[in-house]
Each structure stands twice: as structure tokens, then as C-alpha cells.
Amino acid sequence: MADAVRQIGISQHTFDRWRKQYGGMNRAQLSRLKELEKENLRLRRAVSDLTLEKLILTEAAQGNF
């Protein structure tokens, strides 16, 4: 296994971490996980943008600009 890890250019630690995290998943579950991670990132950005907008509007409404 160490030779295979070296051939793909990752460390043994990285392989072990990936194996621990994704080891029991099949291909469909892994695809779904990646899909959910992308959706989560998109939603976090949306919330961040809306929060910033709200803060700007609140400050402008109070006349603190």
C-alpha cells in the first residue's frame, strides 16, 4: 500500500485520514457527500452576504455613514 500511496503523490498520513473519513462509503454516498458540501458552502456564502447587507443597511438607516 505504501508504494501505491507514493505513486499517486500523497503522504501516508493523508491516505490514512482519507481512509478513516471515506473508507466505509460507496461511490454514490461519496458523490452525495461532495454534493452536500458544495451546497453547504453556497448557503454559507448566501447567509454571509445577507448578513453583511443587513449590517450595511442598518448602519445607513441610523445615519452612521
Secondary structure, 3 states (H helix, E strand, C coil): CHHHHHHHCCCHHHHHHHHHHHCCCCHHHHHHHHHHHHHHHHHHHHHHHHHHHHHHHHHHHHCCC
